[in-house]
Amino acid sequence: MNQQLDQIKAALPGLIPNCGDCVVITIDGPAGSGKTSLALTLKREIASSYTIHMDELYEGWGSTMTPALTTKLVSILESVDKEENVFFTPFNWLENCLGTPISVKAPKYLLIEGVGAGQSAIRKFVSLAIWIEVPQDVGLARVIERDGPAVAEFMPGFIEAQTAHFSKEDTKKSADYRLSGHHTV
């Protein structure tokens, strides 16, 4: 991954905004593949950035890869495009309800990372799409290690939903870069 990561880092300054004056970068791939780690790595390379984590946009385990998620993503990026504002209401997983709305001035770079970030409905706004993956067993082990054993009961349904979503959206093929997160993040 290091050579491709170096290519991505080198490409960042030359990316052309497709969403108002904002360069949108999506990082998608299966659960546990290293999307958040990659987003943190890229964030260190760029000034004036903001990261939206897809788990802030899901509304609990029953509302992940849904049309409502697509509508939220489109709404967020239309707001960035037309109003130069990032606005959304994140989900509070501890309270199992929507949290306090977030509204920030659109940055130069907006990173959207997580399962479902690279879907077709928002590709016209995206300047760079990245796909990162690991074998399913590795990803599942990482998720349980990161989020605790309580999530294990929800993961089979989530994995099924993400697999169907990726197939329908052709997410991997549409990415500008395809990275392996195995032993590298």
Legacy VTK file of the C-alpha trace (Angstrom):
# vtk DataFile Version 3.0
C-alpha trace
ASCII
DATASET POLYDATA
POINTS 185 float
0.000 0.000 0.000
2.865 2.431 0.687
3.584 3.127 -2.993
-0.077 3.790 -3.749
-0.407 5.835 -0.574
2.546 7.951 -1.697
0.812 8.430 -5.084
-2.408 9.502 -3.350
-0.550 11.951 -1.105
1.258 13.412 -4.128
-2.055 13.816 -5.980
-3.834 15.714 -3.178
-2.648 19.258 -4.033
-3.692 18.866 -7.674
-7.214 17.617 -7.054
-9.935 19.741 -8.647
-13.021 20.589 -6.557
-16.285 19.079 -7.833
-18.418 20.309 -4.941
-18.317 24.100 -4.865
-14.781 24.994 -3.821
-14.453 21.762 -1.829
-12.415 18.701 -2.774
-14.398 15.648 -1.639
-12.454 12.457 -0.967
-14.299 9.225 -0.230
-12.792 6.182 1.432
-14.957 3.078 1.220
-14.525 -0.628 1.779
-15.675 -3.419 4.067
-15.959 -3.044 7.823
-12.574 -3.209 9.540
-10.494 -2.599 6.415
-8.683 0.499 7.696
-10.773 3.376 6.297
-10.590 5.511 9.438
-6.836 4.940 9.770
-6.338 5.948 6.143
-8.496 9.056 6.634
-6.348 10.073 9.614
-3.193 9.561 7.542
-4.539 11.738 4.719
-5.830 14.386 7.137
-2.260 14.887 8.387
-1.235 15.700 4.796
-3.803 18.421 4.111
-4.765 21.700 5.703
-8.350 22.862 6.045
-10.109 19.532 6.170
-13.071 17.940 7.880
-13.932 14.242 8.136
-17.412 12.738 8.154
-17.493 9.169 9.436
-20.296 7.121 7.902
-21.213 5.648 11.274
-22.290 9.173 12.213
-24.844 9.015 9.383
-26.318 5.560 10.009
-29.245 5.629 12.414
-28.535 2.458 14.338
-27.959 -1.072 13.124
-31.305 -1.211 11.337
-30.554 1.814 9.181
-27.215 1.405 7.461
-27.197 0.828 3.700
-30.611 2.408 3.051
-32.085 4.994 0.686
-32.271 7.333 3.700
-28.462 7.166 3.982
-28.115 8.065 0.311
-30.490 10.999 0.780
-28.398 12.251 3.732
-25.158 12.059 1.751
-26.651 13.889 -1.224
-28.123 16.554 1.074
-24.795 17.104 2.839
-22.906 17.501 -0.434
-25.565 19.715 -2.028
-25.226 21.986 1.005
-21.451 22.049 0.584
-21.835 22.708 -3.147
-24.436 25.486 -2.937
-24.056 26.963 0.540
-20.415 26.172 1.383
-21.611 24.549 4.586
-21.248 21.035 6.014
-24.450 20.287 7.904
-25.672 16.984 9.358
-27.019 15.480 12.549
-24.817 12.622 13.759
-26.231 9.487 15.347
-25.435 8.975 19.032
-24.752 5.239 19.335
-24.644 5.308 23.148
-28.071 6.941 23.446
-29.440 5.236 20.307
-30.810 8.510 18.923
-29.810 11.490 16.808
-27.342 13.810 18.481
-26.614 17.508 18.261
-26.554 18.929 14.711
-23.149 19.825 13.278
-22.690 22.838 11.039
-19.254 23.939 9.864
-17.983 26.062 7.010
-17.030 23.858 4.095
-13.290 23.149 4.221
-10.913 22.917 1.271
-10.965 19.111 1.703
-13.906 17.028 2.924
-13.120 13.399 3.692
-16.036 10.982 3.892
-14.959 7.605 5.203
-16.814 4.434 6.017
-18.953 1.712 4.534
-21.190 3.338 1.926
-19.075 6.461 1.362
-18.396 5.721 -2.302
-21.924 5.274 -3.548
-22.979 6.292 -7.034
-25.445 9.013 -6.008
-22.629 11.294 -4.844
-19.867 10.494 -7.329
-20.438 13.699 -9.305
-19.256 15.637 -6.211
-16.189 13.458 -5.563
-12.680 14.428 -6.639
-10.974 11.251 -5.398
-12.495 7.854 -4.535
-10.472 5.286 -2.600
-11.352 1.651 -1.918
-9.557 -0.274 0.843
-10.179 -3.895 1.742
-9.091 -6.838 3.836
-10.299 -10.435 4.008
-13.690 -10.603 5.741
-12.382 -12.553 8.761
-9.649 -9.964 9.352
-12.110 -7.086 9.085
-14.589 -8.735 11.433
-11.869 -9.393 14.033
-10.750 -5.750 13.824
-14.312 -4.467 14.276
-14.895 -6.621 17.353
-11.510 -5.654 18.809
-12.202 -1.950 18.156
-15.888 -1.759 19.122
-16.181 -4.589 21.647
-17.916 -7.951 21.697
-21.395 -6.380 21.912
-21.274 -5.574 18.173
-20.649 -9.203 17.190
-24.366 -10.032 17.081
-25.016 -7.204 14.597
-22.109 -7.902 12.255
-23.565 -10.772 10.165
-26.471 -8.540 9.090
-24.171 -5.587 8.518
-21.744 -7.672 6.431
-24.655 -8.956 4.344
-25.932 -5.384 3.819
-22.488 -4.020 2.885
-21.855 -6.881 0.462
-25.168 -6.274 -1.320
-24.523 -2.526 -1.324
-21.030 -2.862 -2.817
-22.322 -5.198 -5.499
-25.218 -2.900 -6.445
-23.058 0.239 -6.406
-19.976 -1.298 -8.061
-17.998 0.639 -5.475
-14.652 -1.111 -5.829
-14.529 -0.756 -9.632
-15.465 2.915 -9.498
-12.622 3.845 -7.116
-9.629 5.791 -8.404
-7.354 3.775 -6.096
-7.792 0.274 -4.689
-5.702 -0.475 -1.605
-5.132 -3.471 0.617
-5.567 -2.795 4.304
-4.060 -6.163 5.214
-1.003 -5.683 7.471
-0.691 -2.059 6.386
-3.039 0.008 8.581
LINES 1 186
185 0 1 2 3 4 5 6 7 8 9 10 11 12 13 14 15 16 17 18 19 20 21 22 23 24 25 26 27 28 29 30 31 32 33 34 35 36 37 38 39 40 41 42 43 44 45 46 47 48 49 50 51 52 53 54 55 56 57 58 59 60 61 62 63 64 65 66 67 68 69 70 71 72 73 74 75 76 77 78 79 80 81 82 83 84 85 86 87 88 89 90 91 92 93 94 95 96 97 98 99 100 101 102 103 104 105 106 107 108 109 110 111 112 113 114 115 116 117 118 119 120 121 122 123 124 125 126 127 128 129 130 131 132 133 134 135 136 137 138 139 140 141 142 143 144 145 146 147 148 149 150 151 152 153 154 155 156 157 158 159 160 161 162 163 164 165 166 167 168 169 170 171 172 173 174 175 176 177 178 179 180 181 182 183 184
